[in-house]
């Protein structure tokens, strides 16, 4: 097996700017930005748009879609055949 084919796997901080939440994990992701973490070390930081702290599925703020009402409204407007 060839040597040096595996990517660099190192500690990285992922930061969710929307929720003000950050967590330290290991990843192959890289970044030029760094952050000073609680343990006194400096780690690269990767900003993400959504994490478990801000995603509606995990926070319990997900909207439920009333599919039955939408289908009934469609059938009222276009009839049973779908307007064709």
N, CA, C and O atoms as CSV, one atom per row, in Angstrom:
chain,resi,resn,atom,element,x,y,z
A,1,UNK,N,N,0.841,-1.183,0.000
A,1,UNK,CA,C,0.000,0.000,0.000
A,1,UNK,C,C,0.886,1.246,0.000
A,1,UNK,O,O,1.844,1.315,0.770
A,2,UNK,N,N,0.586,2.225,-0.844
A,2,UNK,CA,C,1.419,3.430,-0.910
A,2,UNK,C,C,1.343,4.238,0.391
A,2,UNK,O,O,0.291,4.331,1.023
A,3,UNK,N,N,2.455,4.802,0.764
A,3,UNK,CA,C,2.478,5.646,1.960
A,3,UNK,C,C,1.980,7.042,1.624
A,3,UNK,O,O,2.000,7.460,0.466
A,4,UNK,N,N,1.532,7.759,2.651
A,4,UNK,CA,C,1.079,9.148,2.545
A,4,UNK,C,C,-0.139,9.318,1.631
A,4,UNK,O,O,-0.272,10.352,0.976
A,5,UNK,N,N,-1.012,8.340,1.576
A,5,UNK,CA,C,-2.230,8.477,0.773
A,5,UNK,C,C,-3.418,8.904,1.622
A,5,UNK,O,O,-4.441,9.326,1.082
A,6,UNK,N,N,-3.299,8.802,2.934
A,6,UNK,CA,C,-4.384,9.175,3.827
A,6,UNK,C,C,-4.355,10.682,4.096
A,6,UNK,O,O,-3.276,11.249,4.272
A,7,UNK,N,N,-5.510,11.336,4.131
A,7,UNK,CA,C,-5.530,12.779,4.432
A,7,UNK,C,C,-5.175,13.039,5.898
A,7,UNK,O,O,-5.294,12.152,6.743
A,8,UNK,N,N,-4.747,14.245,6.178
A,8,UNK,CA,C,-4.400,14.646,7.537
A,8,UNK,C,C,-5.660,14.707,8.390
A,8,UNK,O,O,-6.597,15.436,8.063
A,9,UNK,N,N,-5.689,13.952,9.473
A,9,UNK,CA,C,-6.844,13.857,10.369
A,9,UNK,C,C,-6.448,14.526,11.676
A,9,UNK,O,O,-5.601,14.007,12.403
A,10,UNK,N,N,-7.051,15.677,11.986
A,10,UNK,CA,C,-6.586,16.492,13.103
A,10,UNK,C,C,-7.784,17.130,13.827
A,10,UNK,O,O,-8.896,17.121,13.300
A,11,UNK,N,N,-7.565,17.682,15.027
A,11,UNK,CA,C,-8.654,18.363,15.744
A,11,UNK,C,C,-9.075,19.636,15.015
A,11,UNK,O,O,-8.237,20.405,14.545
A,12,UNK,N,N,-10.390,19.845,14.930
A,12,UNK,CA,C,-10.964,21.016,14.263
A,12,UNK,C,C,-12.183,21.455,15.064
A,12,UNK,O,O,-12.913,20.622,15.600
A,13,UNK,N,N,-12.400,22.761,15.144
A,13,UNK,CA,C,-13.597,23.309,15.780
A,13,UNK,C,C,-14.589,23.664,14.683
A,13,UNK,O,O,-14.250,24.395,13.751
A,14,UNK,N,N,-15.814,23.151,14.787
A,14,UNK,CA,C,-16.901,23.536,13.895
A,14,UNK,C,C,-17.770,24.526,14.648
A,14,UNK,O,O,-18.187,24.265,15.777
A,15,UNK,N,N,-18.043,25.672,14.017
A,15,UNK,CA,C,-18.780,26.748,14.683
A,15,UNK,C,C,-20.038,27.081,13.890
A,15,UNK,O,O,-19.977,27.378,12.696
A,16,UNK,N,N,-21.180,27.028,14.574
A,16,UNK,CA,C,-22.465,27.411,13.982
A,16,UNK,C,C,-22.702,28.855,14.377
A,16,UNK,O,O,-23.029,29.147,15.527
A,17,UNK,N,N,-22.535,29.763,13.415
A,17,UNK,CA,C,-22.681,31.193,13.692
A,17,UNK,C,C,-24.115,31.565,14.046
A,17,UNK,O,O,-24.326,32.470,14.854
A,18,UNK,N,N,-25.101,30.896,13.469
A,18,UNK,CA,C,-26.502,31.242,13.708
A,18,UNK,C,C,-26.904,30.952,15.153
A,18,UNK,O,O,-27.688,31.696,15.743
A,19,UNK,N,N,-26.371,29.876,15.719
A,19,UNK,CA,C,-26.763,29.478,17.065
A,19,UNK,C,C,-25.728,29.880,18.114
A,19,UNK,O,O,-25.988,29.759,19.312
A,20,UNK,N,N,-24.572,30.352,17.686
A,20,UNK,CA,C,-23.531,30.688,18.645
A,20,UNK,C,C,-22.994,29.447,19.351
A,20,UNK,O,O,-22.663,29.488,20.536
A,21,UNK,N,N,-22.911,28.351,18.613
A,21,UNK,CA,C,-22.523,27.055,19.168
A,21,UNK,C,C,-21.280,26.561,18.450
A,21,UNK,O,O,-21.174,26.698,17.231
A,22,UNK,N,N,-20.343,25.992,19.184
A,22,UNK,CA,C,-19.127,25.439,18.592
A,22,UNK,C,C,-18.786,24.134,19.293
A,22,UNK,O,O,-19.049,23.966,20.483
A,23,UNK,N,N,-18.195,23.210,18.538
A,23,UNK,CA,C,-17.775,21.950,19.145
A,23,UNK,C,C,-16.459,21.505,18.521
A,23,UNK,O,O,-16.182,21.759,17.349
A,24,UNK,N,N,-15.665,20.838,19.336
A,24,UNK,CA,C,-14.355,20.360,18.925
A,24,UNK,C,C,-14.470,18.889,18.566
A,24,UNK,O,O,-15.018,18.091,19.326
A,25,UNK,N,N,-13.948,18.542,17.402
A,25,UNK,CA,C,-13.948,17.155,16.949
A,25,UNK,C,C,-12.722,16.947,16.077
A,25,UNK,O,O,-11.914,17.862,15.915
A,26,UNK,N,N,-12.578,15.775,15.524
A,26,UNK,CA,C,-11.479,15.491,14.607
A,26,UNK,C,C,-12.034,15.403,13.201
A,26,UNK,O,O,-13.113,14.851,12.988
A,27,UNK,N,N,-11.295,15.950,12.231
A,27,UNK,CA,C,-11.762,15.979,10.863
A,27,UNK,C,C,-10.591,16.161,9.913
A,27,UNK,O,O,-9.479,16.489,10.328
A,28,UNK,N,N,-10.857,15.945,8.637
A,28,UNK,CA,C,-9.864,16.234,7.614
A,28,UNK,C,C,-10.059,17.629,7.037
A,28,UNK,O,O,-9.271,18.064,6.197
A,29,UNK,N,N,-11.108,18.343,7.479
A,29,UNK,CA,C,-11.376,19.707,7.009
A,29,UNK,C,C,-10.264,20.640,7.465
A,29,UNK,O,O,-9.695,20.467,8.543
A,30,UNK,N,N,-9.964,21.627,6.633
A,30,UNK,CA,C,-8.933,22.597,6.970
A,30,UNK,C,C,-9.494,24.002,6.858
A,30,UNK,O,O,-10.504,24.233,6.194
A,31,UNK,N,N,-8.829,24.933,7.513
A,31,UNK,CA,C,-9.240,26.324,7.479
A,31,UNK,C,C,-8.049,27.200,7.836
A,31,UNK,O,O,-7.165,26.799,8.593
A,32,UNK,N,N,-8.045,28.397,7.279
A,32,UNK,CA,C,-7.001,29.370,7.604
A,32,UNK,C,C,-7.315,30.073,8.925
A,32,UNK,O,O,-6.409,30.562,9.599
A,33,UNK,N,N,-8.604,30.124,9.295
A,33,UNK,CA,C,-9.012,30.769,10.543
A,33,UNK,C,C,-8.710,29.848,11.720
A,33,UNK,O,O,-8.761,28.625,11.594
A,34,UNK,N,N,-8.396,30.451,12.866
A,34,UNK,CA,C,-8.138,29.671,14.076
A,34,UNK,C,C,-8.958,30.242,15.223
A,34,UNK,O,O,-9.455,31.366,15.155
A,35,UNK,N,N,-9.086,29.446,16.274
A,35,UNK,CA,C,-9.819,29.862,17.461
A,35,UNK,C,C,-9.092,29.316,18.687
A,35,UNK,O,O,-8.549,28.212,18.653
A,36,UNK,N,N,-9.085,30.091,19.764
A,36,UNK,CA,C,-8.531,29.630,21.028
A,36,UNK,C,C,-9.636,28.887,21.761
A,36,UNK,O,O,-10.682,29.465,22.055
A,37,UNK,N,N,-9.417,27.621,22.057
A,37,UNK,CA,C,-10.428,26.773,22.672
A,37,UNK,C,C,-10.296,26.801,24.189
A,37,UNK,O,O,-9.333,27.355,24.718
A,38,UNK,N,N,-11.252,26.210,24.888
A,38,UNK,CA,C,-11.301,26.229,26.350
A,38,UNK,C,C,-10.085,25.571,27.001
A,38,UNK,O,O,-9.729,25.917,28.127
A,39,UNK,N,N,-9.454,24.644,26.319
A,39,UNK,CA,C,-8.305,23.948,26.904
A,39,UNK,C,C,-6.994,24.713,26.719
A,39,UNK,O,O,-5.927,24.212,27.073
A,40,UNK,N,N,-7.073,25.933,26.162
A,40,UNK,CA,C,-5.891,26.763,25.978
A,40,UNK,C,C,-5.164,26.536,24.666
A,40,UNK,O,O,-4.204,27.246,24.365
A,41,UNK,N,N,-5.597,25.569,23.886
A,41,UNK,CA,C,-4.984,25.288,22.587
A,41,UNK,C,C,-5.649,26.108,21.486
A,41,UNK,O,O,-6.775,26.579,21.645
A,42,UNK,N,N,-4.958,26.269,20.393
A,42,UNK,CA,C,-5.491,26.958,19.220
A,42,UNK,C,C,-5.770,25.924,18.140
A,42,UNK,O,O,-4.902,25.118,17.803
A,43,UNK,N,N,-7.000,25.949,17.591
A,43,UNK,CA,C,-7.418,24.990,16.587
A,43,UNK,C,C,-7.954,25.714,15.360
A,43,UNK,O,O,-8.425,26.846,15.465
A,44,UNK,N,N,-7.885,25.068,14.191
A,44,UNK,CA,C,-8.551,25.652,13.026
A,44,UNK,C,C,-10.061,25.621,13.238
A,44,UNK,O,O,-10.583,24.691,13.853
A,45,UNK,N,N,-10.762,26.627,12.733
A,45,UNK,CA,C,-12.206,26.703,12.907
A,45,UNK,C,C,-12.873,26.729,11.538
A,45,UNK,O,O,-12.449,27.448,10.633
A,46,UNK,N,N,-13.934,25.921,11.406
A,46,UNK,CA,C,-14.722,25.863,10.174
A,46,UNK,C,C,-16.122,26.347,10.519
A,46,UNK,O,O,-16.788,25.769,11.378
A,47,UNK,N,N,-16.574,27.414,9.847
A,47,UNK,CA,C,-17.916,27.938,10.082
A,47,UNK,C,C,-18.922,27.165,9.237
A,47,UNK,O,O,-18.715,26.946,8.043
A,48,UNK,N,N,-20.023,26.755,9.886
A,48,UNK,CA,C,-21.088,26.035,9.199
A,48,UNK,C,C,-22.379,26.827,9.330
A,48,UNK,O,O,-22.552,27.591,10.280
A,49,UNK,N,N,-23.282,26.643,8.380
A,49,UNK,CA,C,-24.544,27.376,8.411
A,49,UNK,C,C,-25.564,26.723,9.334
A,49,UNK,O,O,-26.353,27.414,9.980
A,50,UNK,N,N,-25.552,25.407,9.397
A,50,UNK,CA,C,-26.540,24.689,10.206
A,50,UNK,C,C,-25.845,23.572,10.954
A,50,UNK,O,O,-25.033,22.841,10.386
A,51,UNK,N,N,-26.168,23.443,12.235
A,51,UNK,CA,C,-25.714,22.318,13.050
A,51,UNK,C,C,-26.916,21.782,13.808
A,51,UNK,O,O,-28.042,22.226,13.582
A,52,UNK,N,N,-26.688,20.842,14.697
A,52,UNK,CA,C,-27.802,20.291,15.473
A,52,UNK,C,C,-28.417,21.327,16.403
A,52,UNK,O,O,-29.550,21.150,16.852
A,53,UNK,N,N,-27.698,22.399,16.702
A,53,UNK,CA,C,-28.229,23.449,17.571
A,53,UNK,C,C,-29.199,24.377,16.856
A,53,UNK,O,O,-30.040,25.001,17.503
A,54,UNK,N,N,-29.099,24.483,15.526
A,54,UNK,CA,C,-29.963,25.418,14.807
A,54,UNK,C,C,-30.882,24.743,13.791
A,54,UNK,O,O,-31.756,25.407,13.234
A,55,UNK,N,N,-30.714,23.455,13.534
A,55,UNK,CA,C,-31.555,22.778,12.548
A,55,UNK,C,C,-32.937,22.530,13.134
A,55,UNK,O,O,-33.045,22.026,14.252
A,56,UNK,N,N,-33.998,22.874,12.405
A,56,UNK,CA,C,-35.357,22.736,12.941
A,56,UNK,C,C,-35.708,21.311,13.359
A,56,UNK,O,O,-36.482,21.140,14.302
A,57,UNK,N,N,-35.182,20.296,12.711
A,57,UNK,CA,C,-35.499,18.921,13.085
A,57,UNK,C,C,-35.005,18.608,14.489
A,57,UNK,O,O,-35.712,17.960,15.260
A,58,UNK,N,N,-33.815,19.054,14.830
A,58,UNK,CA,C,-33.230,18.767,16.136
A,58,UNK,C,C,-33.739,19.694,17.231
A,58,UNK,O,O,-33.791,19.298,18.396
A,59,UNK,N,N,-34.113,20.912,16.881
A,59,UNK,CA,C,-34.574,21.858,17.893
A,59,UNK,C,C,-36.047,21.699,18.211
A,59,UNK,O,O,-36.529,22.268,19.190
A,60,UNK,N,N,-36.781,20.930,17.399
A,60,UNK,CA,C,-38.209,20.727,17.638
A,60,UNK,C,C,-39.053,21.851,17.083
A,60,UNK,O,O,-40.243,21.923,17.388
A,61,UNK,N,N,-38.489,22.722,16.290
A,61,UNK,CA,C,-39.224,23.849,15.730
A,61,UNK,C,C,-39.571,23.618,14.262
A,61,UNK,O,O,-39.809,24.570,13.518
A,62,UNK,N,N,-39.599,22.359,13.852
A,62,UNK,CA,C,-39.909,22.040,12.457
A,62,UNK,C,C,-41.382,22.282,12.184
A,62,UNK,O,O,-42.237,22.029,13.032
A,63,UNK,N,N,-41.663,22.774,10.992
A,63,UNK,CA,C,-43.047,22.979,10.587
A,63,UNK,C,C,-43.605,21.668,10.078
A,63,UNK,O,O,-42.918,20.916,9.387
A,64,UNK,N,N,-44.843,21.398,10.417
A,64,UNK,CA,C,-45.512,20.242,9.845
A,64,UNK,C,C,-46.338,20.725,8.670
A,64,UNK,O,O,-47.054,21.721,8.772
A,65,UNK,N,N,-46.241,20.037,7.583
A,65,UNK,CA,C,-46.942,20.434,6.375
A,65,UNK,C,C,-48.276,19.696,6.336
A,65,UNK,O,O,-48.335,18.475,6.483
A,66,UNK,N,N,-49.330,20.453,6.137
A,66,UNK,CA,C,-50.669,19.882,6.066
A,66,UNK,C,C,-50.902,19.380,4.647
A,66,UNK,O,O,-51.505,20.069,3.825
A,67,UNK,N,N,-50.416,18.169,4.368
A,67,UNK,CA,C,-50.518,17.653,3.006
A,67,UNK,C,C,-51.960,17.324,2.635
A,67,UNK,O,O,-52.350,17.486,1.479
A,68,UNK,N,N,-52.741,16.874,3.580
A,68,UNK,CA,C,-54.134,16.545,3.263
A,68,UNK,C,C,-54.893,17.802,2.836
A,68,UNK,O,O,-55.665,17.759,1.878
A,69,UNK,N,N,-54.687,18.892,3.520
A,69,UNK,CA,C,-55.343,20.142,3.155
A,69,UNK,C,C,-54.873,20.666,1.816
A,69,UNK,O,O,-55.662,21.248,1.071
A,70,UNK,N,N,-53.612,20.473,1.497
A,70,UNK,CA,C,-53.085,20.937,0.223
A,70,UNK,C,C,-53.650,20.114,-0.930
A,70,UNK,O,O,-53.964,20.656,-1.990
A,71,UNK,N,N,-53.778,18.815,-0.724
A,71,UNK,CA,C,-54.352,17.958,-1.767
A,71,UNK,C,C,-55.812,18.301,-1.988
A,71,UNK,O,O,-56.263,18.366,-3.132
A,72,UNK,N,N,-56.565,18.523,-0.909
A,72,UNK,CA,C,-57.977,18.880,-1.028
A,72,UNK,C,C,-58.133,20.212,-1.755
A,72,UNK,O,O,-59.039,20.364,-2.575
A,73,UNK,N,N,-57.276,21.165,-1.470
A,73,UNK,CA,C,-57.353,22.456,-2.149
A,73,UNK,C,C,-57.043,22.303,-3.636
A,73,UNK,O,O,-57.674,22.947,-4.474
A,74,UNK,N,N,-56.080,21.459,-3.958
A,74,UNK,CA,C,-55.745,21.207,-5.356
A,74,UNK,C,C,-56.934,20.577,-6.084
A,74,UNK,O,O,-57.273,20.972,-7.200
A,75,UNK,N,N,-57.561,19.593,-5.436
A,75,UNK,CA,C,-58.707,18.920,-6.058
A,75,UNK,C,C,-59.899,19.862,-6.205
A,75,UNK,O,O,-60.650,19.755,-7.174
A,76,UNK,N,N,-60.083,20.776,-5.266
A,76,UNK,CA,C,-61.163,21.755,-5.390
A,76,UNK,C,C,-60.926,22.686,-6.576
A,76,UNK,O,O,-61.863,23.040,-7.292
A,77,UNK,N,N,-59.675,23.078,-6.777
A,77,UNK,CA,C,-59.368,24.007,-7.869
A,77,UNK,C,C,-59.374,23.344,-9.233
A,77,UNK,O,O,-59.857,23.923,-10.207
A,78,UNK,N,N,-58.841,22.133,-9.310
A,78,UNK,CA,C,-58.645,21.509,-10.605
A,78,UNK,C,C,-59.466,20.254,-10.822
A,78,UNK,O,O,-59.391,19.650,-11.892
A,79,UNK,N,N,-60.240,19.850,-9.845
A,79,UNK,CA,C,-61.065,18.648,-9.984
A,79,UNK,C,C,-60.262,17.391,-9.718
A,79,UNK,O,O,-59.055,17.443,-9.480
A,80,UNK,N,N,-60.944,16.272,-9.763
A,80,UNK,CA,C,-60.338,14.971,-9.457
A,80,UNK,C,C,-59.265,14.567,-10.478
A,80,UNK,O,O,-58.300,13.890,-10.125
A,81,UNK,N,N,-59.430,14.975,-11.723
A,81,UNK,CA,C,-58.516,14.518,-12.767
A,81,UNK,C,C,-57.209,15.340,-12.817
A,81,UNK,O,O,-56.293,14.994,-13.564
A,82,UNK,N,N,-57.125,16.394,-12.048
A,82,UNK,CA,C,-55.914,17.209,-12.052
A,82,UNK,C,C,-55.903,18.258,-13.137
A,82,UNK,O,O,-54.850,18.815,-13.449
A,83,UNK,N,N,-57.051,18.539,-13.718
A,83,UNK,CA,C,-57.154,19.604,-14.694
A,83,UNK,C,C,-56.806,19.209,-16.114
A,83,UNK,O,O,-56.797,20.064,-17.000
A,84,UNK,N,N,-56.524,17.958,-16.352
A,84,UNK,CA,C,-56.147,17.550,-17.711
A,84,UNK,C,C,-57.332,17.046,-18.486
A,84,UNK,O,O,-57.192,16.661,-19.648
